[in-house]
Amino acid sequence: MAEADGAERPELAVGPVDGGTGSTGDKGVQPHPPAPASADALAAPATDSTPDTVDGVAFARLYGEPLFKLPQDLYIPPDALEVFLETFEGPLDLLLYLIRKQNFNVLDIPMADVTTQYLGYVEQLRKTNLELAAEYLLMAAMLIEIKSRMLLPVKKADTGEEAEDPRAELVRRLLEYEQMKLAAQRLDKLPQLGRDFLRAEVYIEQSITPRFPDVDSNDLRAAWADVIKRAKLVQHHKISREELSVREHMSVILRKLQGARFMEFSELFDTTRGVPVVVVNFIAMLELARESLLEITQAEPFAPIYVRLAYLPA
């Protein structure tokens, strides 16, 4: 429906452009509204060569609603065209789209056709007063350079090997980008929390006291017996050594001999106190004999051995 000057006009959201022409979706359809020159021209229905539908896909959105058929009396202002740059995520995405759409071999890219279509897309963005990203302009310069290098005669290297294809680096970047894009699509198909499913949560107001199972007395007794058994296996036995003094045993021997004139050798030893005491006692006796405080005598071979003091006590 034609509208008078100053009235509100609906804006159309059209998909990405292709090959230098404004596109609606992937079909490259662009409405060409007549530019009215007078009020009579505005009132008259405008003739448009745009098809009513494009393969059953909405070619535009009017106030957020999909538009499948273009109204016959709709006037589209020149500044109502909006191009969605987010359809292409960068120059590589756009270049890959142009190659795959026309079934070009990515290993043998026709640089003339692809460069022309890419530059047409960039030119269309410039006409819509959109600020181009630097990476789009950099890719355009790279395509022009590759196209120019392919037009020049190929010089063989000194080693006789063929020169590298100017498109090799571009092909490598395109293949890597396509692999990453396909991997991202596969990851996006995986179930995601909040998009495909929600986490079930149950809130319990009252607190539940945990009840532990009862323990049988026989099981407790068996567990205690097992602890005692393992404790006996790992316990350590500490050996304490008794400190024996030779000087002390020397005094004991002297006191024993003071009340007797002679004593038999075996009577000076107390075998009930163990071997260490007997050994120390014997050493004490030898020490007294060395200091000439004792006399050890024997009447004949195999006769009893006697011990006496070497001096007479006062």
CYANA upper distance limits for C-alpha pairs under 8 A (distance plus 0.5 A):
  1 MET  CA     71 PRO  CA      8.32
  1 MET  CA     72 GLN  CA      8.22
  1 MET  CA     73 ASP  CA      4.89
  1 MET  CA     74 LEU  CA      5.52
  1 MET  CA     75 TYR  CA      7.59
  2 ALA  CA     42 LEU  CA      6.42
  2 ALA  CA     43 ALA  CA      6.16
  2 ALA  CA     44 ALA  CA      8.28
  2 ALA  CA     45 PRO  CA      8.14
  2 ALA  CA     73 ASP  CA      6.54
  2 ALA  CA     74 LEU  CA      6.72
  2 ALA  CA     75 TYR  CA      6.56
  3 GLU  CA      7 ALA  CA      6.84
  3 GLU  CA      9 ARG  CA      7.98
  3 GLU  CA     42 LEU  CA      7.86
  3 GLU  CA     43 ALA  CA      8.23
  3 GLU  CA     75 TYR  CA      8.28
  4 ALA  CA     39 ALA  CA      8.18
  4 ALA  CA     42 LEU  CA      8.24
  9 ARG  CA     76 ILE  CA      8.40
  9 ARG  CA     77 PRO  CA      8.45
 10 PRO  CA     62 LEU  CA      7.36
 10 PRO  CA     63 TYR  CA      7.78
 10 PRO  CA     76 ILE  CA      8.34
 11 GLU  CA     62 LEU  CA      7.17
 11 GLU  CA     63 TYR  CA      7.99
 11 GLU  CA     76 ILE  CA      7.96
 11 GLU  CA     80 ALA  CA      5.66
 11 GLU  CA     81 LEU  CA      7.83
 12 LEU  CA     60 ALA  CA      6.61
 12 LEU  CA     61 ARG  CA      6.39
 12 LEU  CA     62 LEU  CA      6.21
 12 LEU  CA     63 TYR  CA      8.49
 12 LEU  CA     76 ILE  CA      8.33
 12 LEU  CA     80 ALA  CA      6.66
 12 LEU  CA     81 LEU  CA      6.71
 12 LEU  CA     82 GLU  CA      7.48
 13 ALA  CA     60 ALA  CA      5.91
 13 ALA  CA     61 ARG  CA      5.91
 13 ALA  CA     62 LEU  CA      7.72
 13 ALA  CA     81 LEU  CA      7.10
 13 ALA  CA     82 GLU  CA      5.83
 13 ALA  CA     83 VAL  CA      7.56
 13 ALA  CA     84 PHE  CA      8.46
 14 VAL  CA     23 SER  CA      7.46
 14 VAL  CA     24 THR  CA      5.59
 14 VAL  CA     25 GLY  CA      7.55
 14 VAL  CA     59 PHE  CA      7.14
 14 VAL  CA     60 ALA  CA      5.59
 14 VAL  CA     61 ARG  CA      7.82
 14 VAL  CA     81 LEU  CA      7.29
 14 VAL  CA     82 GLU  CA      6.48
 14 VAL  CA     83 VAL  CA      6.46
 14 VAL  CA     84 PHE  CA      7.85
 15 GLY  CA     23 SER  CA      6.42
 15 GLY  CA     24 THR  CA      5.03
 15 GLY  CA     25 GLY  CA      5.00
 15 GLY  CA     26 ASP  CA      8.07
 15 GLY  CA     59 PHE  CA      7.82
 15 GLY  CA     60 ALA  CA      7.82
 15 GLY  CA     83 VAL  CA      6.49
 15 GLY  CA     84 PHE  CA      6.47
 15 GLY  CA     87 THR  CA      8.25
 16 PRO  CA     22 GLY  CA      7.66
 16 PRO  CA     23 SER  CA      6.11
 16 PRO  CA     24 THR  CA      7.10
 16 PRO  CA     25 GLY  CA      6.81
 16 PRO  CA     26 ASP  CA      8.10
 16 PRO  CA     83 VAL  CA      6.18
 16 PRO  CA     84 PHE  CA      6.31
 16 PRO  CA     85 LEU  CA      7.38
 16 PRO  CA     87 THR  CA      7.11
 17 VAL  CA     21 THR  CA      6.26
 17 VAL  CA     22 GLY  CA      4.91
 17 VAL  CA     23 SER  CA      4.64
 17 VAL  CA     24 THR  CA      7.65
 17 VAL  CA     28 GLY  CA      7.25
 17 VAL  CA     83 VAL  CA      7.79
 17 VAL  CA    121 TYR  CA      6.85
 17 VAL  CA    124 GLN  CA      7.86
 18 ASP  CA     22 GLY  CA      7.05
 18 ASP  CA     23 SER  CA      6.38
 18 ASP  CA     28 GLY  CA      6.62
 18 ASP  CA    117 GLN  CA      7.69
 18 ASP  CA    120 GLY  CA      8.11
 18 ASP  CA    121 TYR  CA      6.28
 19 GLY  CA    116 THR  CA      7.99
 19 GLY  CA    117 GLN  CA      4.67
 19 GLY  CA    118 TYR  CA      6.95
 19 GLY  CA    119 LEU  CA      8.25
 19 GLY  CA    120 GLY  CA      5.60
 19 GLY  CA    121 TYR  CA      5.84
 20 GLY  CA    117 GLN  CA      6.90
 20 GLY  CA    118 TYR  CA      8.22
 20 GLY  CA    119 LEU  CA      7.77
 20 GLY  CA    120 GLY  CA      4.07
 20 GLY  CA    121 TYR  CA      4.95
 20 GLY  CA    122 VAL  CA      7.87
 20 GLY  CA    123 GLU  CA      7.00
 20 GLY  CA    124 GLN  CA      5.84
 21 THR  CA     28 GLY  CA      7.48
 21 THR  CA     30 GLN  CA      7.61
 21 THR  CA    120 GLY  CA      7.87
 21 THR  CA    121 TYR  CA      7.74
 21 THR  CA    124 GLN  CA      7.14
 22 GLY  CA     28 GLY  CA      7.14
 22 GLY  CA     29 VAL  CA      7.41
 22 GLY  CA     30 GLN  CA      5.64
 22 GLY  CA    124 GLN  CA      7.63
 23 SER  CA     27 LYS  CA      7.10
 23 SER  CA     28 GLY  CA      4.41
 23 SER  CA     29 VAL  CA      5.39
 23 SER  CA     30 GLN  CA      5.82
 24 THR  CA     28 GLY  CA      6.22
 24 THR  CA     29 VAL  CA      5.69
 24 THR  CA     30 GLN  CA      6.75
 24 THR  CA     59 PHE  CA      5.40
 24 THR  CA     60 ALA  CA      7.16
 25 GLY  CA     29 VAL  CA      8.33
 25 GLY  CA     58 ALA  CA      8.37
 25 GLY  CA     59 PHE  CA      6.35
 27 LYS  CA     54 VAL  CA      7.81
 29 VAL  CA     50 THR  CA      7.59
 29 VAL  CA     59 PHE  CA      8.44
 30 GLN  CA     50 THR  CA      7.53
 31 PRO  CA     48 ASP  CA      7.77
 31 PRO  CA     49 SER  CA      8.13
 31 PRO  CA     50 THR  CA      6.20
 32 HIS  CA     48 ASP  CA      7.10
 32 HIS  CA     49 SER  CA      8.07
 32 HIS  CA     50 THR  CA      8.07
 33 PRO  CA     46 ALA  CA      7.72
 33 PRO  CA     47 THR  CA      8.42
 33 PRO  CA     48 ASP  CA      7.16
 33 PRO  CA     75 TYR  CA      7.12
 33 PRO  CA     76 ILE  CA      6.68
 33 PRO  CA     77 PRO  CA      8.46
 34 PRO  CA     46 ALA  CA      7.03
 34 PRO  CA     47 THR  CA      8.19
 36 PRO  CA     41 ALA  CA      5.86
 36 PRO  CA     42 LEU  CA      6.08
 37 ALA  CA     41 ALA  CA      6.81
 37 ALA  CA     42 LEU  CA      8.17
 38 SER  CA     42 LEU  CA      6.88
 39 ALA  CA     43 ALA  CA      6.76
 40 ASP  CA     44 ALA  CA      6.79
 45 PRO  CA     72 GLN  CA      7.30
 45 PRO  CA     73 ASP  CA      5.57
 46 ALA  CA     72 GLN  CA      7.47
 46 ALA  CA     73 ASP  CA      6.69
 46 ALA  CA     74 LEU  CA      8.22
 46 ALA  CA     75 TYR  CA      8.22
 47 THR  CA     72 GLN  CA      8.02
 48 ASP  CA     72 GLN  CA      8.25
 50 THR  CA     70 LEU  CA      8.32
 51 PRO  CA     69 LYS  CA      8.44
 51 PRO  CA     70 LEU  CA      8.34
 52 ASP  CA     68 PHE  CA      7.65
 52 ASP  CA     69 LYS  CA      5.11
 52 ASP  CA     70 LEU  CA      6.16
 53 THR  CA     57 VAL  CA      7.71
 53 THR  CA     58 ALA  CA      8.10
 53 THR  CA     59 PHE  CA      8.22
 53 THR  CA     68 PHE  CA      6.00
 53 THR  CA     69 LYS  CA      5.83
 53 THR  CA     70 LEU  CA      8.25
 54 VAL  CA     58 ALA  CA      7.66
 54 VAL  CA     59 PHE  CA      7.28
 54 VAL  CA     68 PHE  CA      7.98
 56 GLY  CA     68 PHE  CA      7.47
 57 VAL  CA     68 PHE  CA      7.09
 58 ALA  CA     66 PRO  CA      6.04
 58 ALA  CA     67 LEU  CA      5.76
 58 ALA  CA     68 PHE  CA      5.12
 59 PHE  CA     66 PRO  CA      8.19
 59 PHE  CA     67 LEU  CA      6.86
 59 PHE  CA     68 PHE  CA      6.79
 60 ALA  CA     66 PRO  CA      6.65
 60 ALA  CA     67 LEU  CA      5.75
 60 ALA  CA     68 PHE  CA      7.87
 61 ARG  CA     65 GLU  CA      5.67
 61 ARG  CA     66 PRO  CA      4.99
 61 ARG  CA     67 LEU  CA      5.78
 62 LEU  CA     66 PRO  CA      6.96
 62 LEU  CA     67 LEU  CA      6.88
 70 LEU  CA     74 LEU  CA      8.01
 76 ILE  CA     80 ALA  CA      7.07
 77 PRO  CA     81 LEU  CA      8.47
 79 ASP  CA    128 THR  CA      8.44
 81 LEU  CA    128 THR  CA      8.02
 82 GLU  CA    128 THR  CA      8.43
 83 VAL  CA    125 LEU  CA      8.40
 85 LEU  CA     89 GLU  CA      8.00
 88 PHE  CA     93 ASP  CA      6.14
 88 PHE  CA     94 LEU  CA      6.20
 89 GLU  CA     93 ASP  CA      6.34
 89 GLU  CA     94 LEU  CA      8.13
 90 GLY  CA     94 LEU  CA      6.95
 90 GLY  CA    135 GLU  CA      7.97
 90 GLY  CA    136 TYR  CA      7.65
 91 PRO  CA     95 LEU  CA      6.56
 91 PRO  CA    135 GLU  CA      7.18
 91 PRO  CA    136 TYR  CA      5.78
 91 PRO  CA    139 MET  CA      6.91
 92 LEU  CA     96 LEU  CA      6.49
 92 LEU  CA    173 ARG  CA      8.46
 92 LEU  CA    174 LEU  CA      6.97
 92 LEU  CA    177 TYR  CA      7.76
 93 ASP  CA     97 TYR  CA      6.63
 93 ASP  CA    177 TYR  CA      8.37
 94 LEU  CA     98 LEU  CA      6.83
 94 LEU  CA    118 TYR  CA      8.45
 95 LEU  CA     99 ILE  CA      6.83
 95 LEU  CA    114 VAL  CA      8.19
 95 LEU  CA    118 TYR  CA      7.60
 96 LEU  CA    100 ARG  CA      6.56
 96 LEU  CA    174 LEU  CA      7.25
 96 LEU  CA    178 GLU  CA      8.29
 97 TYR  CA    101 LYS  CA      6.35
 98 LEU  CA    102 GLN  CA      7.03
 98 LEU  CA    114 VAL  CA      7.48
 98 LEU  CA    117 GLN  CA      8.19
 98 LEU  CA    118 TYR  CA      8.41
 99 ILE  CA    103 ASN  CA      6.67
 99 ILE  CA    104 PHE  CA      5.68
 99 ILE  CA    105 ASN  CA      7.98
 99 ILE  CA    106 VAL  CA      7.44
 99 ILE  CA    109 ILE  CA      8.22
 99 ILE  CA    114 VAL  CA      7.72
100 ARG  CA    104 PHE  CA      6.65
104 PHE  CA    108 ASP  CA      8.11
104 PHE  CA    109 ILE  CA      6.97
104 PHE  CA    110 PRO  CA      8.10
105 ASN  CA    109 ILE  CA      6.46
106 VAL  CA    171 VAL  CA      7.11
107 LEU  CA    171 VAL  CA      6.85
109 ILE  CA    114 VAL  CA      8.13
109 ILE  CA    167 ARG  CA      8.25
110 PRO  CA    114 VAL  CA      6.79
111 MET  CA    115 THR  CA      6.15
111 MET  CA    143 LEU  CA      7.86
111 MET  CA    146 ILE  CA      8.06
111 MET  CA    147 LYS  CA      6.26
112 ALA  CA    116 THR  CA      6.67
112 ALA  CA    147 LYS  CA      7.06
113 ASP  CA    117 GLN  CA      6.80
114 VAL  CA    118 TYR  CA      6.55
115 THR  CA    119 LEU  CA      6.53
115 THR  CA    140 ALA  CA      8.04
115 THR  CA    143 LEU  CA      6.45
115 THR  CA    144 ILE  CA      7.38
115 THR  CA    147 LYS  CA      8.21
116 THR  CA    120 GLY  CA      6.60
117 GLN  CA    121 TYR  CA      6.77
118 TYR  CA    122 VAL  CA      6.87
118 TYR  CA    140 ALA  CA      7.69
119 LEU  CA    123 GLU  CA      6.51
119 LEU  CA    140 ALA  CA      7.15
120 GLY  CA    124 GLN  CA      6.60
121 TYR  CA    125 LEU  CA      6.87
122 VAL  CA    126 ARG  CA      6.84
122 VAL  CA    132 LEU  CA      8.44
122 VAL  CA    136 TYR  CA      8.13
122 VAL  CA    137 LEU  CA      8.48
123 GLU  CA    127 LYS  CA      6.83
124 GLN  CA    128 THR  CA      7.07
125 LEU  CA    129 ASN  CA      7.31
125 LEU  CA    130 LEU  CA      6.32
125 LEU  CA    131 GLU  CA      8.42
125 LEU  CA    132 LEU  CA      7.79
126 ARG  CA    130 LEU  CA      6.39
126 ARG  CA    131 GLU  CA      7.83
126 ARG  CA    132 LEU  CA      7.83
132 LEU  CA    136 TYR  CA      7.34
132 LEU  CA    137 LEU  CA      7.94
133 ALA  CA    137 LEU  CA      7.48
134 ALA  CA    138 LEU  CA      6.64
135 GLU  CA    139 MET  CA      6.65
136 TYR  CA    140 ALA  CA      6.79
137 LEU  CA    141 ALA  CA      6.79
138 LEU  CA    142 MET  CA      6.73
139 MET  CA    143 LEU  CA      6.69
140 ALA  CA    144 ILE  CA      6.81
141 ALA  CA    145 GLU  CA      6.69
142 MET  CA    146 ILE  CA      6.73
143 LEU  CA    147 LYS  CA      6.58
144 ILE  CA    148 SER  CA      6.62
145 GLU  CA    149 ARG  CA      6.67
146 ILE  CA    150 MET  CA      6.73
146 ILE  CA    166 PRO  CA      6.30
146 ILE  CA    167 ARG  CA      7.06
147 LYS  CA    151 LEU  CA      7.04
148 SER  CA    152 LEU  CA      7.21
149 ARG  CA    166 PRO  CA      7.35
150 MET  CA    166 PRO  CA      7.47
154 VAL  CA    163 ALA  CA      7.60
155 LYS  CA    163 ALA  CA      7.38
156 LYS  CA    160 GLY  CA      6.75
156 LYS  CA    161 GLU  CA      7.06
156 LYS  CA    162 GLU  CA      6.10
156 LYS  CA    163 ALA  CA      6.39
157 ALA  CA    161 GLU  CA      6.26
157 ALA  CA    162 GLU  CA      7.01
157 ALA  CA    163 ALA  CA      6.84
164 GLU  CA    168 ALA  CA      7.77
167 ARG  CA    171 VAL  CA      6.53
168 ALA  CA    172 ARG  CA      6.70
169 GLU  CA    173 ARG  CA      6.81
170 LEU  CA    174 LEU  CA      6.66
171 VAL  CA    175 LEU  CA      6.65
172 ARG  CA    176 GLU  CA      6.72
173 ARG  CA    177 TYR  CA      6.57
174 LEU  CA    178 GLU  CA      6.60
175 LEU  CA    179 GLN  CA      6.73
176 GLU  CA    180 MET  CA      6.81
177 TYR  CA    181 LYS  CA      6.57
178 GLU  CA    182 LEU  CA      6.62
179 GLN  CA    183 ALA  CA      6.64
180 MET  CA    184 ALA  CA      6.60
181 LYS  CA    185 GLN  CA      6.76
182 LEU  CA    186 ARG  CA      6.79
183 ALA  CA    187 LEU  CA      6.76
184 ALA  CA    188 ASP  CA      6.58
185 GLN  CA    189 LYS  CA      6.87
186 ARG  CA    190 LEU  CA      7.42
191 PRO  CA    195 ARG  CA      8.08
191 PRO  CA    196 ASP  CA      6.04
191 PRO  CA    197 PHE  CA      7.76
192 GLN  CA    196 ASP  CA      5.92
192 GLN  CA    197 PHE  CA      7.20
193 LEU  CA    197 PHE  CA      5.87
193 LEU  CA    198 LEU  CA      6.30
193 LEU  CA    199 ARG  CA      7.85
194 GLY  CA    198 LEU  CA      5.84
194 GLY  CA    199 ARG  CA      8.47
215 VAL  CA    219 ASP  CA      7.51
215 VAL  CA    220 LEU  CA      7.57
216 ASP  CA    220 LEU  CA      6.95
217 SER  CA    221 ARG  CA      6.64
218 ASN  CA    222 ALA  CA      6.65
219 ASP  CA    223 ALA  CA      6.64
220 LEU  CA    224 TRP  CA      6.73
221 ARG  CA    225 ALA  CA      6.71
222 ALA  CA    226 ASP  CA      6.74
223 ALA  CA    227 VAL  CA      6.88
224 TRP  CA    228 ILE  CA      6.87
225 ALA  CA    229 LYS  CA      6.67
226 ASP  CA    230 ARG  CA      6.76
227 VAL  CA    231 ALA  CA      6.63
228 ILE  CA    232 LYS  CA      6.81
229 LYS  CA    233 LEU  CA      7.04
230 ARG  CA    234 VAL  CA      6.99
231 ALA  CA    235 GLN  CA      6.49
244 LEU  CA    277 VAL  CA      7.83
244 LEU  CA    280 VAL  CA      7.64
245 SER  CA    249 HIS  CA      7.11
245 SER  CA    280 VAL  CA      8.08
246 VAL  CA    250 MET  CA      6.72
246 VAL  CA    280 VAL  CA      6.54
246 VAL  CA    281 ASN  CA      7.64
246 VAL  CA    283 ILE  CA      7.52
246 VAL  CA    284 ALA  CA      5.86
247 ARG  CA    251 SER  CA      6.93
247 ARG  CA    284 ALA  CA      7.39
248 GLU  CA    252 VAL  CA      6.97
249 HIS  CA    253 ILE  CA      6.76
249 HIS  CA    280 VAL  CA      7.83
249 HIS  CA    281 ASN  CA      6.26
249 HIS  CA    284 ALA  CA      6.39
250 MET  CA    254 LEU  CA      6.84
250 MET  CA    281 ASN  CA      8.01
250 MET  CA    284 ALA  CA      5.44
250 MET  CA    285 MET  CA      7.06
250 MET  CA    287 GLU  CA      8.31
250 MET  CA    288 LEU  CA      7.31
251 SER  CA    255 ARG  CA      6.75
252 VAL  CA    256 LYS  CA      6.85
253 ILE  CA    257 LEU  CA      6.82
253 ILE  CA    268 LEU  CA      7.52
253 ILE  CA    285 MET  CA      7.84
254 LEU  CA    258 GLN  CA      6.75
254 LEU  CA    309 LEU  CA      8.22
255 ARG  CA    259 GLY  CA      7.91
256 LYS  CA    260 ALA  CA      7.83
256 LYS  CA    268 LEU  CA      8.48
257 LEU  CA    261 ARG  CA      7.40
257 LEU  CA    262 PHE  CA      7.75
257 LEU  CA    263 MET  CA      7.56
257 LEU  CA    308 ARG  CA      6.93
257 LEU  CA    309 LEU  CA      7.00
258 GLN  CA    309 LEU  CA      8.02
258 GLN  CA    313 PRO  CA      7.71
261 ARG  CA    308 ARG  CA      6.66
261 ARG  CA    309 LEU  CA      8.10
262 PHE  CA    306 TYR  CA      6.73
262 PHE  CA    307 VAL  CA      6.29
262 PHE  CA    308 ARG  CA      5.42
263 MET  CA    267 GLU  CA      7.24
263 MET  CA    268 LEU  CA      8.11
263 MET  CA    306 TYR  CA      6.02
263 MET  CA    307 VAL  CA      5.85
263 MET  CA    308 ARG  CA      6.97
264 GLU  CA    268 LEU  CA      7.80
264 GLU  CA    304 PRO  CA      7.56
264 GLU  CA    305 ILE  CA      6.48
264 GLU  CA    306 TYR  CA      4.97
264 GLU  CA    307 VAL  CA      6.65
265 PHE  CA    269 PHE  CA      8.40
265 PHE  CA    304 PRO  CA      8.25
265 PHE  CA    305 ILE  CA      6.00
265 PHE  CA    306 TYR  CA      5.80
265 PHE  CA    307 VAL  CA      6.50
269 PHE  CA    278 VAL  CA      6.59
269 PHE  CA    281 ASN  CA      7.41
269 PHE  CA    282 PHE  CA      8.44
270 ASP  CA    277 VAL  CA      8.45
270 ASP  CA    278 VAL  CA      7.27
271 THR  CA    275 VAL  CA      7.68
271 THR  CA    278 VAL  CA      7.02
273 ARG  CA    277 VAL  CA      6.65
273 ARG  CA    278 VAL  CA      8.00
274 GLY  CA    278 VAL  CA      7.05
275 VAL  CA    279 VAL  CA      6.64
276 PRO  CA    280 VAL  CA      6.77
277 VAL  CA    281 ASN  CA      6.52
278 VAL  CA    282 PHE  CA      6.72
279 VAL  CA    283 ILE  CA      6.81
280 VAL  CA    284 ALA  CA      6.67
281 ASN  CA    285 MET  CA      6.85
282 PHE  CA    286 LEU  CA      6.86
283 ILE  CA    287 GLU  CA      6.65
284 ALA  CA    288 LEU  CA      6.78
285 MET  CA    289 ALA  CA      6.81
285 MET  CA    294 LEU  CA      8.27
286 LEU  CA    290 ARG  CA      6.64
287 GLU  CA    291 GLU  CA      6.80
288 LEU  CA    292 SER  CA      6.77
288 LEU  CA    293 LEU  CA      5.67
288 LEU  CA    294 LEU  CA      6.17
289 ALA  CA    293 LEU  CA      6.15
289 ALA  CA    294 LEU  CA      5.19
289 ALA  CA    295 GLU  CA      6.80
289 ALA  CA    296 ILE  CA      8.11
292 SER  CA    310 ALA  CA      7.06
293 LEU  CA    309 LEU  CA      6.60
293 LEU  CA    310 ALA  CA      5.66
293 LEU  CA    311 TYR  CA      7.55
294 LEU  CA    307 VAL  CA      7.35
294 LEU  CA    308 ARG  CA      6.33
294 LEU  CA    309 LEU  CA      5.17
294 LEU  CA    310 ALA  CA      5.35
295 GLU  CA    307 VAL  CA      6.24
295 GLU  CA    308 ARG  CA      5.89
295 GLU  CA    309 LEU  CA      6.53
295 GLU  CA    310 ALA  CA      5.96
296 ILE  CA    305 ILE  CA      7.51
296 ILE  CA    306 TYR  CA      6.33
296 ILE  CA    307 VAL  CA      5.16
296 ILE  CA    308 ARG  CA      7.20
297 THR  CA    305 ILE  CA      6.39
297 THR  CA    306 TYR  CA      5.86
297 THR  CA    307 VAL  CA      6.90
298 GLN  CA    303 ALA  CA      6.80
298 GLN  CA    304 PRO  CA      6.82
298 GLN  CA    305 ILE  CA      5.39
298 GLN  CA    306 TYR  CA      6.86
299 ALA  CA    303 ALA  CA      6.81
299 ALA  CA    304 PRO  CA      8.21
299 ALA  CA    305 ILE  CA      8.43
